């Protein structure tokens, strides 16, 4: 069963943070790369208080398989 943690912050409303070889830490906002802005990111987190967690074996398996496939595709010669 999912559990709610009203005191935890999440990043669900925040842009995706990227670590890039050329630009270092960047944000992906509206499908565009932008320089990382710490105050902008912190504001997103402050507006994302409340977190729900649960466990689903099928989703865990799919996530693990997707992560392994990604790493093999991008890290193996």
C-alpha distances in whole Angstrom, upper triangle without the diagonal:
4,6,10,13,16,19,18,20,19,22,20,23,26,28,27,29,32,34,37,40,42,41,39,35,35,33,32,33,33,34,36,37,38,39,36,36,34,35,33,30,30,30,27,25,26,25,21,20,16,14,10,9,6,7,9,12,14,14,15,18,19,19,21,23,24,24,27,29,29,30,33,34,35,36,38,41
4,7,10,13,15,14,16,15,18,17,20,22,24,24,26,29,31,34,37,40,38,35,32,32,29,29,29,30,31,33,33,34,35,32,32,31,31,29,26,26,26,23,21,22,21,18,16,13,10,6,5,4,7,10,13,15,14,14,18,19,18,20,23,23,23,26,28,28,29,32,33,33,34,36,40
4,7,10,12,12,14,14,17,16,19,22,24,24,26,29,31,34,38,40,38,35,32,32,29,29,29,30,32,34,34,34,35,32,31,29,29,28,25,24,25,22,19,20,20,16,14,11,8,5,5,6,10,13,16,18,17,17,20,21,20,22,25,25,25,28,30,29,31,33,35,35,35,38,41
4,6,9,9,11,12,15,15,17,19,23,23,25,28,30,34,37,39,36,34,31,30,28,28,28,29,30,32,32,32,33,30,29,27,27,25,23,22,21,19,17,17,16,13,11,7,6,4,7,9,13,16,19,21,19,19,23,23,22,24,27,26,26,29,31,30,31,35,35,35,36,39,42
4,6,6,9,10,14,14,16,18,22,22,23,27,29,32,36,37,35,32,29,29,26,27,27,28,30,32,31,31,31,28,27,24,24,23,21,19,19,18,15,15,15,12,9,6,5,6,8,11,14,18,21,23,21,20,24,25,23,25,28,27,26,29,32,31,31,35,36,35,36,39,42
4,6,8,10,14,14,15,18,21,22,24,27,29,33,36,38,35,33,29,29,26,27,26,28,30,31,31,30,30,27,26,23,23,22,20,18,17,16,13,12,12,10,6,4,6,8,11,14,18,21,24,26,23,24,27,27,25,27,31,30,29,32,34,33,34,37,38,37,38,41,44
4,7,10,14,15,16,17,21,22,23,26,28,32,35,36,33,31,27,27,25,26,26,28,30,31,31,30,29,26,24,21,21,21,18,16,16,15,12,11,12,10,6,6,8,11,13,16,20,23,26,28,25,25,28,29,26,28,31,30,29,32,34,33,33,37,38,37,37,40,44
4,7,10,12,14,15,18,19,19,23,25,28,31,33,30,28,24,24,22,23,23,26,27,28,27,27,26,23,22,19,19,19,16,14,14,13,10,10,11,8,6,5,6,9,11,14,17,21,24,25,22,22,26,26,23,25,28,27,25,29,31,29,30,33,34,33,33,37,40
4,7,9,10,11,14,15,16,20,22,25,29,30,27,25,21,21,19,20,20,22,24,25,24,23,23,19,18,16,15,15,12,10,11,10,6,7,8,6,4,6,6,10,12,16,19,21,24,26,22,22,25,25,22,24,27,26,24,28,29,27,28,32,32,31,32,35,38
4,6,8,9,12,12,13,17,19,23,26,27,25,23,19,18,16,17,17,19,21,22,21,21,21,18,17,15,16,14,11,11,11,9,6,9,9,5,6,7,6,9,11,14,17,19,22,23,19,19,23,22,19,21,24,22,21,25,26,24,25,29,29,28,29,32,35
4,6,5,8,9,10,14,16,20,23,24,22,20,16,15,12,13,13,16,17,18,17,17,18,15,15,13,14,12,9,9,10,7,6,9,9,6,9,10,9,12,13,17,19,21,23,23,20,20,23,22,18,21,23,21,20,23,25,22,23,27,27,25,27,30,33
4,6,8,9,12,15,18,21,25,26,23,22,18,17,14,13,13,14,16,18,18,18,19,17,17,16,16,14,11,12,12,9,8,11,10,7,10,10,9,11,13,15,18,19,22,22,18,19,22,20,18,20,23,20,20,23,24,22,24,27,27,26,27,31,34
4,7,9,12,16,19,21,25,26,23,22,18,16,13,12,11,12,15,16,17,16,18,16,15,15,14,11,10,11,10,6,8,10,8,6,10,12,12,14,16,19,21,23,26,25,22,22,25,24,21,24,26,23,23,26,27,24,26,30,29,27,29,33,35
4,6,9,12,16,18,22,22,19,18,15,13,9,9,9,11,13,14,14,13,14,12,12,11,12,9,7,9,9,5,7,10,9,8,12,14,14,16,18,21,23,24,27,26,23,23,26,24,21,24,26,23,22,25,26,23,24,28,27,25,27,31,33
4,6,9,13,15,19,19,16,16,12,10,6,6,6,8,10,10,10,10,12,10,11,12,13,9,8,11,11,8,10,13,13,12,16,17,17,19,20,23,25,25,27,27,23,23,26,24,21,23,25,21,20,24,24,21,22,26,25,23,25,28,31
4,6,10,12,16,17,15,14,11,8,6,5,7,10,10,10,10,10,12,10,12,13,15,12,10,13,14,11,12,16,15,14,17,19,17,19,20,22,23,24,25,25,21,21,23,21,18,20,21,18,17,20,21,17,19,22,21,19,21,25,27
4,7,10,13,14,12,10,7,6,5,6,9,12,12,11,9,10,10,8,10,11,14,12,9,12,14,12,13,16,17,16,19,20,19,21,21,24,25,26,27,27,23,22,24,23,19,21,22,19,17,20,21,17,18,22,21,18,20,23,26
4,6,10,11,9,8,6,5,6,7,11,14,12,11,8,10,10,9,12,13,16,15,13,16,18,16,16,20,21,20,22,24,22,24,24,26,26,27,28,27,24,23,25,23,19,20,22,18,16,19,19,15,16,19,18,15,17,20,22
4,7,9,8,5,5,6,9,10,14,17,15,14,11,12,11,10,13,14,18,17,15,17,20,19,19,22,23,22,25,26,25,26,26,28,28,29,29,29,26,25,26,24,21,21,22,19,17,19,19,16,15,19,18,14,15,19,21
4,6,5,5,6,7,10,11,15,17,15,13,10,11,11,11,15,17,20,19,17,20,23,21,22,25,26,25,28,30,28,30,29,31,31,32,32,31,28,27,28,26,23,23,24,21,18,20,20,16,16,19,17,14,15,18,19
4,6,6,9,10,14,15,18,21,18,16,13,14,13,14,18,19,23,22,21,24,26,25,25,29,30,29,32,33,32,33,33,34,34,34,34,34,31,29,30,28,25,25,25,23,20,21,21,18,17,19,18,14,14,17,18
4,6,9,10,13,15,18,20,18,15,12,12,11,13,17,19,22,21,21,24,26,25,26,29,30,30,33,34,33,35,35,37,37,37,37,37,33,32,33,31,28,28,29,26,23,25,24,21,20,22,21,17,18,21,21
4,6,7,10,12,15,18,16,13,9,9,8,9,13,15,18,18,17,20,22,22,23,26,27,27,29,32,31,33,33,35,35,36,37,36,33,32,33,31,28,28,29,26,24,26,25,22,21,24,22,19,20,23,24
4,6,10,13,16,19,17,15,11,11,9,9,12,14,17,17,16,18,21,20,21,24,25,25,27,30,29,31,30,33,33,34,35,34,31,30,31,29,26,26,27,25,22,24,24,20,20,23,22,18,19,22,23
4,7,10,13,17,15,13,10,9,7,6,9,10,14,14,12,15,17,17,17,20,22,21,24,26,25,27,27,30,30,32,32,32,29,28,29,28,24,25,26,23,21,23,24,20,20,23,22,19,20,23,25
4,7,9,13,12,10,6,6,5,5,8,10,13,12,11,14,16,15,16,19,20,20,23,25,24,27,27,30,30,31,32,32,28,28,29,27,24,25,27,23,21,24,24,20,21,24,23,20,21,25,26
4,6,10,9,8,6,5,6,5,8,10,12,10,9,13,14,12,14,17,17,17,20,23,22,24,25,27,29,29,31,30,27,26,28,26,23,25,26,23,21,24,24,20,21,25,23,21,22,26,28
4,7,6,5,5,6,9,9,11,13,15,12,11,15,16,13,16,19,18,18,21,23,22,24,25,27,28,28,30,29,25,25,27,24,22,24,24,21,20,23,23,19,21,24,22,20,22,25,27
4,5,5,6,7,10,10,11,14,15,11,11,15,15,12,15,18,17,17,20,22,22,24,25,28,29,29,31,30,26,27,29,26,24,26,27,23,23,26,26,22,24,27,25,23,26,29,31
4,5,8,10,13,14,15,18,18,15,15,18,17,15,18,20,18,19,22,24,24,25,26,28,30,30,32,30,27,28,30,26,24,27,28,24,24,27,26,23,25,28,26,24,27,30,32
4,7,10,13,14,16,19,20,17,16,20,20,17,20,23,21,21,25,26,25,26,27,29,30,30,31,29,26,27,28,25,23,25,25,22,22,25,23,20,22,25,22,21,24,27,28
4,6,10,12,14,17,18,15,15,19,19,17,20,23,22,22,26,27,27,28,29,31,32,32,34,32,29,29,31,28,25,27,28,24,23,26,25,22,23,26,23,21,24,27,29
4,7,9,12,15,17,14,14,18,19,17,19,22,22,22,25,27,27,29,29,31,32,33,34,33,29,29,31,28,25,27,27,24,23,25,25,21,22,25,23,20,22,26,27
4,6,8,12,14,12,12,16,16,15,18,20,20,21,24,27,27,29,30,32,34,34,36,35,31,31,33,30,27,29,30,26,25,28,27,24,25,28,26,23,25,28,30
4,6,10,12,11,11,14,16,16,18,20,21,21,24,27,27,30,30,33,34,35,37,36,33,32,34,32,29,30,31,28,26,29,29,25,25,28,27,24,25,29,30
4,6,9,8,8,11,13,13,14,17,18,19,21,24,24,27,27,30,32,33,35,34,31,30,32,30,27,28,30,27,25,28,28,24,25,28,27,24,25,29,30
4,6,5,6,9,10,11,13,15,16,17,20,23,23,26,28,31,33,34,36,36,32,32,34,32,29,31,32,29,27,31,31,28,28,31,30,27,29,32,34
4,5,5,6,9,10,11,12,14,15,18,21,21,25,26,29,31,33,35,35,32,31,33,32,29,30,32,30,27,30,31,28,28,32,31,28,29,33,35
4,5,5,6,9,10,10,12,14,16,20,21,25,26,30,32,34,36,37,33,33,36,34,31,32,35,32,30,33,34,31,31,35,34,32,32,36,38
4,6,5,6,9,10,11,13,15,19,20,23,25,28,31,32,35,35,31,31,34,32,29,31,33,30,28,32,32,29,30,33,32,30,31,35,37
4,5,5,6,9,10,11,13,17,17,20,22,25,27,29,31,32,28,28,30,29,25,27,30,27,25,28,29,26,27,30,30,27,29,32,35
4,5,5,6,9,10,12,15,16,20,21,25,27,30,32,33,29,29,32,30,27,29,31,29,27,30,32,29,29,33,33,30,31,35,37
4,5,5,6,9,11,14,16,20,22,26,28,30,33,34,30,30,33,32,29,31,33,31,29,33,34,31,31,35,35,32,34,37,40
4,6,5,6,9,13,14,17,19,23,25,27,30,30,26,27,30,28,25,28,30,27,26,30,30,28,29,32,32,30,31,35,37
4,5,5,7,10,11,15,17,20,23,25,28,29,25,25,28,27,24,26,29,27,25,29,30,27,28,32,32,30,31,34,37
4,5,6,10,12,16,18,22,25,28,31,31,28,28,31,30,27,30,32,30,29,32,34,31,32,36,35,34,35,38,41
4,6,9,12,15,18,21,25,27,30,30,27,27,31,30,27,29,32,30,29,32,33,31,32,36,35,34,35,39,42
4,6,8,11,14,18,21,23,26,27,23,24,27,26,23,26,29,26,26,29,30,28,30,33,33,32,33,36,39
4,7,10,13,17,20,23,26,27,24,24,28,27,25,27,30,28,27,31,32,30,31,35,35,34,35,38,41
4,7,10,14,17,20,23,25,22,22,26,25,23,25,28,27,26,30,31,30,31,34,35,34,35,38,41
4,7,10,14,16,20,21,18,18,22,22,19,22,25,24,23,26,28,27,28,31,32,31,32,35,39
4,7,11,13,17,18,15,16,20,20,18,20,23,22,22,25,27,26,28,31,31,31,32,35,38
4,7,10,13,15,13,13,16,17,15,17,20,20,20,23,25,24,25,28,29,29,30,33,36
4,7,10,12,11,11,14,15,14,16,19,19,19,22,24,24,25,28,29,29,30,32,36
4,6,9,8,8,11,13,12,14,16,17,17,20,22,22,23,26,27,28,29,30,34
4,6,5,6,9,10,11,12,14,15,16,18,20,21,23,24,26,27,28,29,33
4,6,5,6,9,10,11,12,14,15,17,18,20,21,23,24,26,27,28,31
4,5,5,6,9,10,11,12,14,16,17,18,20,21,22,24,26,26,30
4,5,5,6,9,10,10,12,14,15,16,18,20,21,22,24,25,29
4,6,5,6,9,10,11,12,14,15,17,18,20,21,22,23,27
4,5,5,6,9,10,11,12,14,15,17,18,20,21,22,25
4,6,5,6,9,10,10,12,14,15,16,18,20,21,24
4,5,5,6,9,10,10,12,14,15,16,18,19,23
4,5,5,6,9,10,11,12,14,15,16,17,21
4,6,5,6,9,10,11,12,14,15,16,19
4,6,5,6,9,10,10,12,14,15,18
4,5,5,6,9,10,11,12,13,17
4,5,5,6,9,10,10,11,15
4,6,5,6,9,10,10,14
4,5,5,6,8,10,13
4,5,5,5,7,11
4,6,6,5,9
4,6,6,9
4,6,8
4,6
4
